[in-house]
Every structure is written in C-alpha cells, then in structure tokens.
Amino acid sequence: MKKSRKQLISRLIAALLCFAALLPLSGCGEAKKAQKEIFAMDTLMTLTAYGKKGEAGLAAAEAVITSMDKMLDPELSTSTVYAINNAQGAAVVVPGQIAKMLSTARTVYDQSGGALDLSIYPLVKRWGFIDGKYYVPTDEEISADMGLLCFDKLVLNSFPSSGSYSVTLPAGGQISFGAVAKGCASDNAIAAMRQAGVTSGIVTLGGNVQTLGLKPDGSNWNVAIQDPNNTASFLGVVNVGETAVITSGSYQRNFTDLRGKTWHHIINPATGYPSSNSLVSVSIICEDGTLADCLSTAMFVLGENKALNYWRTYGGFEMIMVTSDNRIICTKGLIEKFTLSNQNYTLSFSE
C-alpha cells in the first residue's frame, strides 16, 4: 500500500518507541541473542530469538512475513488479495494462511453479530485510511459502500486431497486482511522460528507482541500495554508465557477534520463510521495470534459491555479494555498477571 512519507516516518517512530519501552521488560540474561528489524505490512517489526539457532530462526521468520506481505496487499496487482477482489465472482486459489484468516474471521463475524467484517475495505478506502488522503464521506457515499459488504456471502472451499483452498467473493465486493494480517504473521513467524530450532523468542509487529516459549532463564515475559493517551509511555504490564498480546485502539491511526473532530480507522460495519463508544483501546491475550487480532477489532467495535458478554459466552482469551474516562477493565484471568503502573487510571476486574 502506498503511504505518505510523513505517515511512514510517524509509524516508524511509534513502533520504535514501543519496542524501546518493551526491551527492558523482556531482558533475558546472558543467553545468546539474535535480533532483526524489518519493515513490512506498513509496520516496523522487530524479531528476537535466543540460543544457537537464533539467526536461522530469524531468517525463517523474515521469509514468512515477507511472503505474506506480498500476498496480502490489496493495492498490489500481483497479490492474492488483489486477485480475489478483482475476480468478478470467480473462485481464486489461496494458500493456507489466507484460509486460516478467513475461517477465524468468519467465526468472530458470526459470534459478534458482524462486528468484524473483512469486506469493509471500500469504506476504509473511502475514509482515506489506505492512501492517507483523509476525507469525511457523505451519508450517500457511506450508504453506497455499505451496500458492498458481503463477508457473509464469501465462500471458502477446501480440497483435502490436495491441501489447497479456494475463495469466491461476490462481484463488486472487496476484502482486506488489515484486521487480522499481523496476528497471522506473528503466528507464522513464531512457527518458523520454532521449526528452525528456536525455543525462546519474541516478535513485535507494530506494537503487537507474540512470544515463543519462556525467557531463556525460564521465567515469564513482561509485556507492556501502551498508554493510549501518551503513546511514548505505558499504563501497565502483563506477565505471560507463550502467547500473543494484540491491541487495537482509536489512537493508532486517526485524523482531525476541518471542524476539529477526530476520526479513527476502526470502522463499525453497522454504521460505516468509525466506532463510537467508551473504548479507546482493547488488548487481547490469546495463544492464537490470528484469533487475538480478530478479537481486538471486534471487541473494540462491540464496546465495553457487549465485549464482556462475548468473553463470558465464548471465552478462550483474556482482555484489557481502556476507556475514555481512564478506566482499565481486565477479565478475571488477569488478576495475578496484570500490574498497573500508571496512577492516572483506575483498575477493575470483571467476572
């Protein structure tokens, strides 16, 4: 995707700040450390592996991420997603990563009542969050783009004998994996590192974190949760083993219009406008990075109460929600794992 120089620089700075703050929390003693920074999926990514197999693990992880980046850019004419969006209703053969993302996203779509909808891409483009040419659409434009929503009509077929998959999207529909790509990339990066023989490592993808094993000394990782009101700082730390910690927030990408109103990039499929509720960020802690990424967007769109009801109904993850009035609500599984470090916030745990 084409981005302005200003956008790229600002995101690089934000990612560097996030990783710089994370490093002291993830120190791992005297084990041999290998580290690599790459820029992919419009994000600065930092890959870290410990032990003798570290360099091989990083090379394998980078290869996976680079491959996915080329495959998932909807604006790149050679990408698989571009082929899906321009197939005019014909089936397109896709690899396993895309099949997993679609299957996971469809489950969350169904369970959340459509709060996560990958076919929202035309609306995201309309608002200018793809090319940086920000714009507040008219009601008529939003209505027209909402008429293109079709994730419930997407068909994913699997062919067990060949291990292949195909996707059929209605003509005129367009999908994007922006709400799930980094989570799937971290899943695959961790898997590649493990296959290369790495037993301890951590990847940060634009602030999202996924860990491999434990620290070399056998202790848990301490992952900082970014402060949405001051992105150079953090509001607390969550103590985790091997898992993903993935955040969605209104502070990550936004613009202010000529009237002084700020609009963020997380579009509510039910309205066509940026989601409007009490939440400013949602962090999901879950072993499956792909699922965590899907959930972070869906829970943000659902809002505080519906997100908690979703967690109570389906489970399988823990959650940290930050509200506009400086409350932090954690699910009960984090009672002994989350430590508040910013006294500007009040902390509570939900059953």
Backbone torsions as a table, in degrees:
resi	resn	phi	psi	omega
1	MET	NA	139.8	-179.6
2	LYS	-83.0	131.3	179.5
3	LYS	-128.1	152.6	177.0
4	SER	-70.3	155.6	179.0
5	ARG	-59.4	-39.4	179.3
6	LYS	-61.8	-42.9	179.0
7	GLN	-61.9	-46.6	-177.2
8	LEU	-62.4	-43.2	-179.7
9	ILE	-64.3	-42.7	-178.7
10	SER	-64.4	-36.6	-179.5
11	ARG	-73.8	-34.3	175.5
12	LEU	-62.1	-44.4	-179.7
13	ILE	-63.0	-44.1	-179.5
14	ALA	-62.5	-43.1	-179.8
15	ALA	-66.6	-39.4	178.7
16	LEU	-63.8	-41.8	178.2
17	LEU	-61.7	-42.7	-180.0
18	CYS	-61.9	-46.8	-177.4
19	PHE	-69.9	-37.4	179.3
20	ALA	-61.1	-37.4	178.8
21	ALA	-74.8	-28.0	-178.2
22	LEU	-76.1	-32.7	-174.4
23	LEU	-53.5	-49.2	-178.6
24	PRO	-62.1	-23.9	-178.0
25	LEU	-83.3	-12.4	-174.1
26	SER	-118.3	17.8	-178.4
27	GLY	-56.5	142.7	-169.5
28	CYS	-133.1	40.1	172.0
29	GLY	65.4	-142.6	-172.0
30	GLU	-99.2	5.9	-179.7
31	ALA	-62.4	145.2	178.6
32	LYS	-61.3	130.1	-174.0
33	LYS	-117.5	131.3	173.3
34	ALA	-118.4	138.9	-176.0
35	GLN	-143.6	145.3	179.6
36	LYS	-145.6	138.8	174.2
37	GLU	-110.7	133.8	177.0
38	ILE	-134.6	157.3	175.6
39	PHE	-113.8	114.8	-179.1
40	ALA	-151.7	156.0	-179.7
41	MET	54.0	35.8	178.4
42	ASP	61.6	28.3	-174.2
43	THR	-144.3	142.5	170.9
44	LEU	-78.0	125.4	-178.9
45	MET	-117.7	139.8	177.8
46	THR	-120.8	123.2	-179.8
47	LEU	-110.9	129.8	-178.3
48	THR	-131.3	133.1	178.3
49	ALA	-136.8	147.2	-179.3
50	TYR	-117.1	147.1	177.9
51	GLY	103.5	176.9	-174.2
52	LYS	-66.4	-23.9	-178.4
53	LYS	-93.3	10.0	-172.9
54	GLY	-57.6	-49.1	-177.2
55	GLU	-62.7	-42.2	178.5
56	ALA	-64.1	-39.1	178.7
57	GLY	-63.8	-41.2	179.8
58	LEU	-66.9	-40.2	178.5
59	ALA	-61.8	-41.2	179.7
60	ALA	-66.8	-42.2	179.9
61	ALA	-65.3	-42.2	179.5
62	GLU	-62.8	-40.8	-179.9
63	ALA	-61.6	-41.1	179.7
64	VAL	-65.0	-46.8	-177.7
65	ILE	-64.7	-43.0	179.3
66	THR	-61.5	-41.7	178.3
67	SER	-62.9	-44.1	179.3
68	MET	-65.5	-38.1	180.0
69	ASP	-58.3	-46.5	179.6
70	LYS	-67.2	-29.2	-176.3
71	MET	-79.6	-27.3	-166.9
72	LEU	-107.1	-3.0	-178.4
73	ASP	-77.4	110.9	-176.3
74	PRO	-69.6	-13.1	179.1
75	GLU	-95.5	-3.0	-179.1
76	LEU	-96.0	118.5	-171.7
77	SER	-64.4	-19.3	179.5
78	THR	-94.7	1.7	-176.4
79	SER	-82.3	158.9	177.3
80	THR	-66.7	-38.4	-179.3
81	VAL	-66.0	-39.5	176.5
82	TYR	-60.2	-40.7	178.8
83	ALA	-62.8	-41.8	178.4
84	ILE	-62.4	-46.9	-175.6
85	ASN	-68.8	-19.1	-176.5
86	ASN	-116.8	17.7	-177.8
87	ALA	-84.0	-6.9	178.5
88	GLN	52.9	43.3	175.3
89	GLY	89.7	-1.6	178.4
90	ALA	-84.0	156.3	179.0
91	ALA	-74.7	142.9	178.9
92	VAL	-125.5	128.5	177.8
93	VAL	-72.0	133.3	-177.5
94	VAL	-132.0	155.3	178.1
95	PRO	-79.6	174.3	-176.0
96	GLY	-61.6	-34.2	-179.6
97	GLN	-61.1	-43.5	179.7
98	ILE	-67.1	-39.5	178.2
99	ALA	-60.4	-42.5	179.9
100	LYS	-65.0	-43.6	-179.5
101	MET	-62.7	-43.1	-179.9
102	LEU	-65.6	-42.0	-179.6
103	SER	-65.0	-45.0	179.7
104	THR	-65.4	-45.2	-179.4
105	ALA	-63.9	-36.0	179.7
106	ARG	-67.1	-38.3	176.8
107	THR	-61.3	-47.0	179.8
108	VAL	-66.0	-38.8	176.2
109	TYR	-55.9	-50.3	-178.3
110	ASP	-64.6	-45.2	-175.4
111	GLN	-72.6	-26.1	-176.8
112	SER	-98.7	3.9	-178.7
113	GLY	70.4	30.4	176.9
114	GLY	88.6	13.2	-179.4
115	ALA	-65.1	-28.4	173.2
116	LEU	-110.8	119.4	-177.3
117	ASP	-138.6	108.6	-176.3
118	LEU	-71.9	-12.5	178.7
119	SER	-87.0	14.2	-179.8
120	ILE	-81.2	2.5	-174.8
121	TYR	-52.5	-43.6	178.1
122	PRO	-56.9	-36.4	177.9
123	LEU	-69.0	-41.9	178.9
124	VAL	-61.1	-41.0	176.3
125	LYS	-64.4	-43.4	-178.3
126	ARG	-57.8	-39.5	-179.4
127	TRP	-75.8	-9.8	176.8
128	GLY	90.4	13.8	-177.5
129	PHE	-83.3	2.1	175.4
130	ILE	-98.8	-47.9	-176.5
131	ASP	-103.9	-0.6	178.7
132	GLY	80.1	3.9	176.9
133	LYS	-92.8	78.0	-170.5
134	TYR	-64.8	144.3	-171.9
135	TYR	-160.3	137.3	175.2
136	VAL	-95.3	109.7	-175.2
137	PRO	-68.4	159.9	172.7
138	THR	-78.7	164.5	177.6
139	ASP	-60.3	-35.6	-179.7
140	GLU	-66.8	-41.0	178.7
141	GLU	-65.6	-41.9	178.8
142	ILE	-64.5	-42.0	179.4
143	SER	-61.6	-41.4	179.7
144	ALA	-64.1	-43.4	-179.6
145	ASP	-69.4	-34.7	178.0
146	MET	-66.7	-24.8	175.9
147	GLY	-68.2	-12.9	179.5
148	LEU	-93.0	-6.4	178.8
149	LEU	-61.2	130.4	-173.6
150	CYS	-154.6	23.3	-176.1
151	PHE	-61.7	-31.9	179.1
152	ASP	-69.8	-15.4	179.7
153	LYS	-100.5	-4.6	176.7
154	LEU	-66.8	137.7	-179.2
155	VAL	-116.4	124.6	176.3
156	LEU	-111.6	118.3	178.6
157	ASN	-110.8	140.8	175.4
158	SER	-115.8	147.9	179.9
159	PHE	-125.0	87.6	-173.3
160	PRO	-53.4	-34.8	-176.6
161	SER	-64.7	-30.8	-179.5
162	SER	-109.3	-8.5	-178.7
163	GLY	69.5	23.1	-178.1
164	SER	-110.7	170.1	-178.2
165	TYR	-138.5	157.4	172.3
166	SER	-136.5	151.5	-179.8
167	VAL	-124.0	134.8	174.7
168	THR	-122.8	121.3	-180.0
169	LEU	-116.9	135.7	178.9
170	PRO	-54.6	143.7	178.6
171	ALA	-56.7	135.6	-179.2
172	GLY	93.9	-20.3	178.3
173	GLY	-79.3	155.0	177.0
174	GLN	-141.3	138.1	177.8
175	ILE	-119.6	160.1	173.5
176	SER	-142.9	149.1	179.6
177	PHE	-104.0	23.3	-178.1
178	GLY	-58.1	-29.2	-177.8
179	ALA	-86.4	-0.2	-174.7
180	VAL	-142.5	-15.8	-171.3
181	ALA	-61.0	-44.8	-176.7
182	LYS	-68.2	-34.6	176.8
183	GLY	-65.3	-42.1	177.5
184	CYS	-68.4	-38.0	178.3
185	ALA	-62.6	-40.1	179.2
186	SER	-69.1	-37.8	174.0
187	ASP	-55.6	-49.4	-176.3
188	ASN	-72.2	-33.3	176.3
189	ALA	-65.1	-43.5	178.1
190	ILE	-63.8	-42.2	179.5
191	ALA	-62.9	-39.6	179.5
192	ALA	-66.7	-39.9	177.4
193	MET	-64.0	-42.8	179.9
194	ARG	-63.2	-43.1	-179.9
195	GLN	-64.5	-28.6	178.4
196	ALA	-79.8	-4.5	177.0
197	GLY	104.5	5.1	178.0
198	VAL	-79.6	135.2	179.6
199	THR	-115.3	-7.2	179.3
200	SER	-145.4	122.4	-179.3
201	GLY	-170.5	172.8	-179.0
202	ILE	-152.5	139.0	175.9
203	VAL	-122.2	138.9	174.0
204	THR	-120.6	124.2	-177.3
205	LEU	-121.2	92.3	-179.3
206	GLY	62.9	31.2	-179.4
207	GLY	102.7	-24.4	173.5
208	ASN	-72.9	145.5	-174.5
209	VAL	-128.7	137.2	170.5
210	GLN	-138.6	137.7	-174.3
211	THR	-111.8	154.6	174.9
212	LEU	-118.6	117.6	-179.4
213	GLY	63.8	-153.2	175.9
214	LEU	-108.9	175.8	173.7
215	LYS	-61.5	156.7	-179.0
216	PRO	-55.3	-26.1	178.8
217	ASP	-84.8	2.6	176.7
218	GLY	89.6	-1.1	-179.7
219	SER	-91.4	167.1	178.7
220	ASN	-72.0	165.8	173.9
221	TRP	-87.9	147.5	172.2
222	ASN	-110.7	112.9	-176.6
223	VAL	-108.3	125.0	-179.8
224	ALA	-81.1	142.0	175.5
225	ILE	-101.6	121.7	-174.3
226	GLN	-64.2	143.4	176.6
227	ASP	-81.9	115.0	-178.2
228	PRO	-65.9	-18.9	178.6
229	ASN	-91.0	-10.0	178.5
230	ASN	-155.8	89.9	-170.3
231	THR	-68.9	-7.0	174.9
232	ALA	-88.3	0.5	-177.0
233	SER	-130.6	-177.7	-176.3
234	PHE	-136.4	152.3	-177.2
235	LEU	-101.2	-14.6	179.5
236	GLY	-180.0	179.1	-176.5
237	VAL	-132.4	136.2	175.9
238	VAL	-112.0	132.6	-177.1
239	ASN	-96.9	116.8	-172.2
240	VAL	-136.3	161.9	171.1
241	GLY	-95.3	-131.3	178.5
242	GLU	-82.9	112.9	-175.6
243	THR	-169.3	178.1	172.4
244	ALA	-112.2	143.5	174.3
245	VAL	-127.2	105.2	-171.0
246	ILE	-125.3	132.9	-172.5
247	THR	-120.0	138.7	167.5
248	SER	-121.2	139.8	-178.5
249	GLY	-157.1	155.0	180.0
250	SER	-71.7	-16.2	-178.5
251	TYR	-82.8	-11.3	-171.5
252	GLN	-75.1	-41.9	179.1
253	ARG	-145.4	118.5	-179.6
254	ASN	-158.5	170.4	174.5
255	PHE	-146.7	159.8	178.9
256	THR	-113.0	127.0	-177.5
257	ASP	-80.5	-178.8	-175.3
258	LEU	-66.6	-18.8	179.0
259	ARG	-92.1	0.1	177.9
260	GLY	89.6	7.6	178.8
261	LYS	-90.1	135.4	-179.6
262	THR	-97.2	134.6	179.6
263	TRP	-121.7	134.0	179.4
264	HIS	-106.7	174.5	-168.1
265	HIS	-88.3	-6.7	-177.1
266	ILE	-89.0	98.1	-174.3
267	ILE	-83.0	134.9	175.3
268	ASN	-83.8	115.3	-178.1
269	PRO	-60.5	-20.3	-178.7
270	ALA	-78.1	-21.3	-176.2
271	THR	-121.8	-25.6	-174.6
272	GLY	84.0	-3.2	178.7
273	TYR	-107.5	160.1	174.0
274	PRO	-54.0	139.1	-178.0
275	SER	-54.7	135.0	-177.4
276	SER	-128.5	103.6	175.0
277	ASN	-155.2	-162.9	-174.6
278	SER	-79.4	-9.4	-172.7
279	LEU	-86.2	142.3	171.8
280	VAL	-116.2	-19.4	171.9
281	SER	-159.7	152.4	175.7
282	VAL	-135.9	126.6	175.1
283	SER	-113.0	131.5	179.9
284	ILE	-110.8	132.0	175.5
285	ILE	-110.9	116.7	-172.3
286	CYS	-159.3	142.7	-179.4
287	GLU	-64.9	-29.1	-178.8
288	ASP	-94.1	109.0	-178.0
289	GLY	-64.1	-35.8	178.7
290	THR	-62.6	-47.0	178.4
291	LEU	-65.1	-41.9	-179.5
292	ALA	-59.5	-40.4	179.7
293	ASP	-66.0	-44.4	176.6
294	CYS	-59.0	-45.8	-176.5
295	LEU	-66.9	-36.0	-177.2
296	SER	-61.8	-39.1	177.5
297	THR	-72.2	-47.9	-177.2
298	ALA	-61.2	-43.4	-178.9
299	MET	-67.7	-34.3	176.8
300	PHE	-62.9	-43.7	-180.0
301	VAL	-68.4	-38.9	-179.3
302	LEU	-64.5	-34.9	-176.8
303	GLY	91.0	168.7	-170.0
304	GLU	-51.9	-56.5	-172.5
305	ASN	-71.0	-44.1	-179.9
306	LYS	-68.7	-31.8	177.0
307	ALA	-65.6	-42.5	177.9
308	LEU	-64.8	-38.9	177.3
309	ASN	-64.2	-38.6	176.6
310	TYR	-61.2	-46.6	-179.8
311	TRP	-61.2	-42.9	179.1
312	ARG	-64.7	-34.0	-176.3
313	THR	-78.6	-44.8	-171.2
314	TYR	-107.5	-30.9	178.1
315	GLY	58.8	-161.4	178.5
316	GLY	86.6	4.8	179.3
317	PHE	-158.7	164.2	171.7
318	GLU	-116.6	162.8	-169.9
319	MET	-146.6	142.2	173.4
320	ILE	-122.9	115.0	178.8
321	MET	-109.5	136.7	177.7
322	VAL	-117.1	130.1	-176.2
323	THR	-104.4	166.5	-178.5
324	SER	-68.7	-17.9	176.1
325	ASP	-102.1	27.9	170.9
326	ASN	64.9	36.6	170.2
327	ARG	-102.4	145.2	173.1
328	ILE	-117.2	121.1	178.7
329	ILE	-113.1	119.0	177.6
330	CYS	-109.4	147.0	172.4
331	THR	-74.5	157.7	-166.8
332	LYS	-63.9	-22.4	179.0
333	GLY	-66.7	-9.4	-178.8
334	LEU	-102.7	7.1	-176.1
335	ILE	-54.1	-42.2	-178.4
336	GLU	-100.7	7.9	-175.4
337	LYS	-115.7	-25.3	-178.2
338	PHE	-103.4	131.0	178.9
339	THR	-120.4	122.2	178.0
340	LEU	-74.9	133.4	179.5
341	SER	-122.0	-3.4	-178.4
342	ASN	-120.9	113.2	-174.1
343	GLN	-77.5	1.7	173.7
344	ASN	-76.3	-9.1	-177.7
345	TYR	-114.1	151.3	171.0
346	THR	-106.0	143.3	-173.6
347	LEU	-116.3	135.8	173.8
348	SER	-141.7	159.2	178.6
349	PHE	-120.7	137.2	-177.0
350	SER	-106.5	140.5	175.4
351	GLU	-83.1	NA	NA
